Structures are given as structure tokens and as C-alpha cells.
């Protein structure tokens, strides 16, 4: 039972640290350590629910840009000075976004070669492989590629913009669309980094209450949906059809916080009609309900899939 665990000094003080968990106390105001650890574990649950969305965003964006630029510039479109940029001047260092793209592809190429040597015993110089290098790129690569430095006559944007973003555009002008996509990617890359570094997914300047935290998370889910729909509506439909969007939205609710804090009601089931009613409630509310049979002590969860 949760009340028998050694929250202090073992779990919180030593294994998690008060520094990490203090922000949960100040925003969610748990009444005791059981509730404090509940909201901490709820955050881990949220990170797990958002992970497939962030993975889909990164992979879908990466492949959409790569396919468009391969068609226009060839398989190694990032090499040999093929990527022209707006502020180019002879003898002048490239601006940060351009240099970051170059550095990211150089790092991805090195990482690909290192993996070939480590996993496959390759020796000597390892020839770069298009898909192998692309798979090793960091998410920031695609944010930098959507920078305004690559926007202009004869540059990759706007020439290939409609090949990357094939869904309905929220704006008509290509420049505004490039800026909109860049902002979406920058926001989602920050979310992705928080998830992957085990930081509070809800944390941001201005988040002072539980309601703020939940609103912030719902906004980020909305941005992921918007970017996927911009790239291609079918990529969003894939997540919808398989329940991943539903799971993400359900995770970001007060009801789920209460469940992890062991404050949720346990529903007693004494008939099939009662069970059916709870199943219908779960489907209608996109919720998870705790239940147990009247003639038993084992608890279980009900949720719609």
C-alpha cells in the first residue's frame, strides 16, 4: 500500500532529491508525501503519453524535409555547399543557423561511421550512407533548416515548402508559413528535450497552479497536432486511429492526477449493467476509473480503448 512506503528519508530526500521535487509542491500543493509522489509519478505518466507524439513529430518532419530536398538537390543535399543561404558573403562566417546545420550533419556523419565500426566491424574510412546519416541527425537540425536564412529566391524555401507541408496552410504567404512552421518546431523541440531529460513536462515560466500546468500541456499537444496536420493529415490520423492522441489528452487531466495521488473514487461493481455503465462513462469522458467487485478486494482499472 502507498502509505507503507518510506518516502522520507529514502525515496524523496535521497533517491529523487528535494531540489527536483520542490516545484511539484509549490504548483500542485499536495497535502502529504503520498500525494506529492503521486503527482511526481503522474508527470512520468504524462511523459510516456507524450513520447509517441514527439517521436512522430520528429520522424515525420525529418523525412518530409529530406524527401523534398532529395528531389530538388540530390541524395546528399546537405553536402558540398548545395545549401545556399540568404546572407551569404564571401569571406564572412556563416550565420548561426547555417553553421548549426553544417555542424549537425558533420556530427551525424561521424556518429553513423562510429556505429558502423562498433556494431558491424567496419574498418578504415566508412562511406556515408544517406539514410544512415539522416537517422543520426538531431531534432535541432530541422528547426535550423526552417530558419529565415534559407528563405528567398533560389533557396530551399519557398521552393520546396509545399512539398514538406502538404496539409492545409493556416496562412497564405510562404514567408508567414515558414515562420509559423519554424515556431511550431522550436516549441515542440523544447518539449521533446524536457521529456527526454526527465524534467517536469508541465514546467514553464508563468505556470503557478495545477490548472496552469494542465493548460500548458494541452497547448503543447495541440501544437503537435497542428504540425503533424501541416506535414500531412494522414500522419495525424494514424495517431488518432490508434488512440495515441486520446491517451495523451486523457493523461493531462486533473482526474489522472487524483488517480496517481490515490484520491480517486473506487467504484464498486455488483452487476454487468453496472460494469457497462462505467465502461460507457469512460468512453464518454475519456477517463480511467478504478473499480472492484463487490465480493472481492482486487482493484482494477477501466478505460476505453
C-alpha positions as a printed NumPy array, in Angstrom:
array([[  0.   ,   0.   ,   0.   ],
       [  1.272,   3.535,  -0.763],
       [  1.122,   4.625,   2.879],
       [  3.65 ,   1.97 ,   3.91 ],
       [  6.479,   3.231,   1.683],
       [  9.498,   5.084,   3.075],
       [  9.   ,   8.428,   1.367],
       [ 11.443,  10.165,   3.702],
       [ 14.326,   9.959,   4.05 ],
       [ 14.657,   7.269,   1.371],
       [ 12.527,   7.998,  -1.72 ],
       [ 12.209,  11.783,  -1.714],
       [ 15.257,  13.003,   0.206],
       [ 17.843,  10.555,  -1.119],
       [ 16.697,   8.95 ,  -4.362],
       [ 14.765,  11.795,  -6.006],
       [ 16.036,  14.915,  -4.153],
       [ 14.088,  17.775,  -2.664],
       [ 15.5  ,  20.152,  -5.273],
       [ 13.778,  18.227,  -8.063],
       [ 10.5  ,  17.718,  -6.286],
       [ 10.039,  21.154,  -4.687],
       [  8.441,  22.555,  -7.838],
       [  5.697,  19.931,  -7.568],
       [  4.971,  21.083,  -4.02 ],
       [  4.685,  24.744,  -4.977],
       [  2.429,  24.214,  -8.016],
       [  0.23 ,  21.254,  -7.041],
       [  0.074,  21.782,  -3.234],
       [ -0.138,  18.113,  -2.189],
       [ -1.326,  17.564,   1.391],
       [  1.239,  14.869,   2.188],
       [  4.094,  12.828,   0.735],
       [  1.753,  10.238,  -0.785],
       [  0.087,  12.964,  -2.842],
       [  3.459,  14.569,  -3.616],
       [  4.85 ,  11.332,  -5.019],
       [  1.562,  10.792,  -6.816],
       [  1.907,  13.976,  -8.845],
       [  5.587,  13.17 ,  -9.451],
       [  4.617,   9.778, -10.892],
       [  1.769,  11.396, -12.826],
       [  4.373,  13.541, -14.594],
       [  6.225,  10.366, -15.633],
       [  2.907,   9.035, -16.944],
       [  2.37 ,  12.233, -18.953],
       [  5.878,  11.989, -20.409],
       [  5.134,   8.443, -21.534],
       [  1.863,   9.54 , -23.132],
       [  3.504,  12.45 , -24.976],
       [  6.539,  10.484, -26.126],
       [  4.855,   8.898, -29.187],
       [  3.603,  12.324, -30.306],
       [  7.05 ,  13.903, -30.086],
       [  8.599,  10.917, -31.83 ],
       [  6.057,  11.164, -34.632],
       [  6.698,  14.908, -34.986],
       [ 10.463,  14.453, -35.256],
       [ 10.422,  11.495, -37.64 ],
       [  7.639,  12.842, -39.855],
       [  9.227,  16.287, -40.164],
       [ 12.682,  14.85 , -40.78 ],
       [ 11.513,  12.552, -43.553],
       [  9.256,  15.156, -45.176],
       [ 12.1  ,  17.681, -45.438],
       [ 14.591,  15.052, -46.559],
       [ 12.332,  13.711, -49.319],
       [ 11.608,  17.207, -50.619],
       [ 15.272,  18.227, -50.694],
       [ 16.442,  14.936, -52.199],
       [ 14.059,  15.571, -55.087],
       [ 15.459,  19.06 , -55.57 ],
       [ 19.156,  18.784, -54.666],
       [ 20.075,  15.096, -54.684],
       [ 20.64 ,  12.477, -52.004],
       [ 23.402,  14.337, -50.142],
       [ 21.713,  17.713, -50.336],
       [ 23.442,  18.951, -47.178],
       [ 26.974,  18.444, -48.565],
       [ 29.219,  20.346, -50.946],
       [ 27.752,  23.795, -50.492],
       [ 24.402,  22.853, -52.007],
       [ 22.503,  24.622, -49.222],
       [ 22.644,  28.283, -50.177],
       [ 21.528,  30.909, -47.705],
       [ 20.284,  34.48 , -47.794],
       [ 23.08 ,  36.419, -46.084],
       [ 25.995,  34.719, -47.865],
       [ 29.002,  36.988, -48.398],
       [ 32.461,  35.924, -49.494],
       [ 34.912,  35.767, -46.595],
       [ 32.185,  36.173, -43.963],
       [ 31.356,  33.413, -41.481],
       [ 28.029,  31.677, -41.957],
       [ 25.269,  32.769, -39.534],
       [ 24.443,  30.525, -36.598],
       [ 21.508,  28.567, -38.145],
       [ 23.557,  27.719, -41.248],
       [ 26.619,  26.707, -39.25 ],
       [ 24.431,  24.675, -36.889],
       [ 23.033,  22.677, -39.833],
       [ 26.573,  22.014, -41.076],
       [ 27.772,  21.003, -37.62 ],
       [ 24.777,  18.738, -37.056],
       [ 25.328,  16.862, -40.308],
       [ 29.049,  16.536, -39.616],
       [ 28.221,  15.074, -36.202],
       [ 25.57 ,  12.75 , -37.685],
       [ 28.083,  11.528, -40.267],
       [ 30.663,  10.812, -37.553],
       [ 28.086,   9.028, -35.425],
       [ 26.994,   6.905, -38.377],
       [ 30.598,   5.878, -39.078],
       [ 31.228,   5.121, -35.401],
       [ 28.15 ,   2.909, -35.252],
       [ 29.244,   1.008, -38.353],
       [ 32.622,   0.326, -36.759],
       [ 31.136,  -0.597, -33.373],
       [ 28.213,  -2.749, -34.473],
       [ 29.3  ,  -4.091, -37.838],
       [ 33.093,  -4.206, -37.582],
       [ 33.709,  -1.751, -40.421],
       [ 37.338,  -0.666, -40.807],
       [ 39.032,   2.333, -42.326],
       [ 37.021,   5.117, -43.866],
       [ 33.292,   4.48 , -43.756],
       [ 31.414,   5.902, -46.705],
       [ 28.394,   7.944, -45.565],
       [ 25.025,   6.373, -46.231],
       [ 22.138,   8.717, -46.912],
       [ 19.51 ,   7.134, -44.68 ],
       [ 22.081,   6.255, -42.038],
       [ 23.223,   9.862, -41.697],
       [ 19.666,  11.254, -41.754],
       [ 18.681,   8.86 , -38.949],
       [ 21.541,  10.201, -36.793],
       [ 20.582,  13.863, -37.096],
       [ 19.407,  15.782, -34.055],
       [ 15.948,  17.347, -33.912],
       [ 17.518,  20.817, -33.89 ],
       [ 18.718,  20.224, -37.472],
       [ 15.201,  20.63 , -38.818],
       [ 14.455,  23.691, -36.715],
       [ 17.594,  25.391, -38.059],
       [ 16.716,  24.379, -41.629],
       [ 13.396,  26.199, -41.278],
       [ 15.202,  29.425, -40.357],
       [ 14.609,  32.529, -42.48 ],
       [ 18.258,  32.277, -43.696],
       [ 17.078,  29.58 , -46.103],
       [ 14.068,  31.615, -47.293],
       [ 14.343,  33.566, -50.552],
       [ 14.638,  33.429, -54.31 ],
       [ 16.694,  30.426, -55.395],
       [ 16.827,  28.972, -51.853],
       [ 15.173,  25.826, -50.489],
       [ 12.268,  27.889, -49.165],
       [  9.789,  28.714, -50.519],
       [ 10.617,  26.422, -53.457],
       [ 10.107,  23.17 , -51.538],
       [  7.79 ,  24.389, -48.778],
       [  4.622,  22.93 , -50.275],
       [  6.336,  19.549, -50.693],
       [  7.136,  19.426, -46.987],
       [  3.863,  20.835, -45.681],
       [  1.126,  19.211, -47.712],
       [ -1.74 ,  19.794, -45.304],
       [ -3.953,  22.912, -45.216],
       [ -1.888,  26.036, -44.557],
       [ -3.142,  28.415, -41.827],
       [ -1.62 ,  31.357, -43.765],
       [ -1.32 ,  32.023, -47.488],
       [  2.074,  33.677, -47.827],
       [  5.091,  31.374, -47.977],
       [  7.174,  33.571, -45.666],
       [  4.491,  33.565, -43.   ],
       [  4.108,  29.803, -43.393],
       [  7.859,  29.243, -42.994],
       [  7.894,  31.367, -39.83 ],
       [  4.823,  29.573, -38.459],
       [  6.356,  26.136, -39.054],
       [  9.659,  27.237, -37.532],
       [  7.919,  28.44 , -34.362],
       [  5.974,  25.19 , -34.031],
       [  9.126,  23.113, -34.405],
       [ 11.07 ,  25.267, -31.92 ],
       [  8.321,  24.895, -29.319],
       [  7.995,  21.156, -29.787],
       [ 11.753,  20.606, -29.721],
       [ 11.816,  22.24 , -26.298],
       [  9.006,  19.931, -25.129],
       [ 10.785,  16.915, -26.564],
       [ 14.008,  17.836, -24.741],
       [ 12.163,  18.151, -21.424],
       [ 10.622,  14.708, -21.884],
       [ 13.881,  13.05 , -22.866],
       [ 15.781,  14.606, -19.954],
       [ 13.168,  13.525, -17.381],
       [ 12.216,  17.093, -16.471],
       [  8.694,  18.168, -15.478],
       [  6.734,  18.225, -18.726],
       [  4.396,  20.903, -17.376],
       [  7.05 ,  23.331, -16.194],
       [  7.284,  26.8  , -17.766],
       [  7.536,  30.41 , -16.666],
       [  4.084,  31.521, -15.588],
       [  2.843,  28.064, -14.583],
       [  1.776,  28.65 , -10.985],
       [ -1.15 ,  26.281, -10.453],
       [ -2.363,  22.829, -11.43 ],
       [ -4.78 ,  24.438, -13.896],
       [ -1.875,  26.335, -15.491],
       [  0.151,  23.14 , -15.802],
       [ -2.679,  21.226, -17.473],
       [ -3.434,  24.093, -19.852],
       [  0.238,  24.277, -20.816],
       [  0.341,  20.551, -21.586],
       [ -2.856,  20.698, -23.641],
       [ -1.411,  23.585, -25.648],
       [  1.668,  21.524, -26.48 ],
       [ -0.446,  18.575, -27.593],
       [ -2.366,  20.987, -29.817],
       [  0.863,  22.238, -31.387],
       [  1.976,  18.675, -32.102],
       [ -1.381,  18.006, -33.765],
       [ -1.064,  21.213, -35.797],
       [  2.422,  20.393, -37.08 ],
       [  1.544,  16.812, -37.992],
       [ -1.574,  18.002, -39.847],
       [  0.539,  20.582, -41.711],
       [  3.02 ,  17.938, -42.859],
       [  0.265,  15.56 , -43.918],
       [ -3.18 ,  14.986, -42.362],
       [ -2.693,  11.234, -42.671],
       [  0.153,  11.315, -40.15 ],
       [ -2.232,  12.824, -37.613],
       [ -4.951,  10.317, -38.495],
       [ -2.517,   7.49 , -37.716],
       [ -2.175,   8.678, -34.122],
       [ -5.901,   9.297, -33.827],
       [ -6.888,   5.889, -35.196],
       [ -4.568,   4.105, -32.763],
       [ -5.64 ,   6.048, -29.679],
       [ -2.327,   7.825, -29.031],
       [ -3.849,  11.298, -29.141],
       [ -6.704,  10.171, -26.926],
       [ -4.231,   8.77 , -24.396],
       [ -2.207,  11.987, -24.372],
       [ -5.282,  14.147, -23.778],
       [ -6.526,  11.817, -21.034],
       [ -3.184,  11.892, -19.235],
       [ -3.31 ,  15.686, -18.979],
       [ -6.323,  15.919, -16.683],
       [ -6.98 ,  16.558, -13.009],
       [ -8.696,  13.179, -12.793],
       [ -5.445,  11.433, -13.703],
       [ -3.549,  13.459, -11.11 ],
       [ -6.06 ,  12.387,  -8.455],
       [ -5.71 ,   8.77 ,  -9.567],
       [ -1.94 ,   8.825,  -9.101],
       [ -2.384,  10.551,  -5.748],
       [ -4.682,   7.696,  -4.616],
       [ -7.538,  10.162,  -4.21 ],
       [ -9.815,   8.82 ,  -6.94 ],
       [-13.055,   7.061,  -6.093],
       [-13.092,   3.278,  -6.369],
       [-16.357,   2.152,  -7.982],
       [-17.998,  -0.998,  -6.636],
       [-19.387,  -3.275,  -9.332],
       [-22.272,  -5.576,  -8.438],
       [-23.71 ,  -6.347, -11.891],
       [-22.925,  -6.454, -15.581],
       [-25.159,  -3.425, -16.06 ],
       [-23.046,  -1.543, -13.534],
       [-19.881,  -2.537, -15.362],
       [-21.394,  -1.49 , -18.679],
       [-22.327,   1.894, -17.247],
       [-18.76 ,   2.508, -16.089],
       [-17.366,   1.484, -19.477],
       [-19.756,   3.923, -21.167],
       [-18.708,   6.653, -18.751],
       [-15.031,   6.039, -19.533],
       [-15.684,   6.28 , -23.26 ],
       [-17.746,   9.443, -22.94 ],
       [-15.327,  11.238, -20.597],
       [-12.065,   9.735, -21.926],
       [-11.274,   8.809, -18.345],
       [ -9.789,   5.97 , -16.308],
       [-11.902,   4.66 , -13.44 ],
       [-10.788,   2.499, -10.532],
       [-13.175,  -0.331,  -9.703],
       [-13.553,  -3.507,  -7.724],
       [-16.132,  -6.261,  -7.487],
       [-18.442,  -6.163,  -4.507],
       [-17.371,  -9.668,  -3.496],
       [-13.648,  -9.185,  -3.844],
       [-10.772,  -6.977,  -2.78 ],
       [ -8.835,  -6.846,  -6.046],
       [ -8.988,  -3.445,  -7.7  ],
       [ -8.708,  -2.882, -11.443],
       [ -8.886,  -0.034, -13.922],
       [-11.49 ,   0.578, -16.604],
       [-10.764,   2.707, -19.649],
       [-11.969,   2.868, -23.218],
       [ -9.56 ,   1.848, -25.981]])
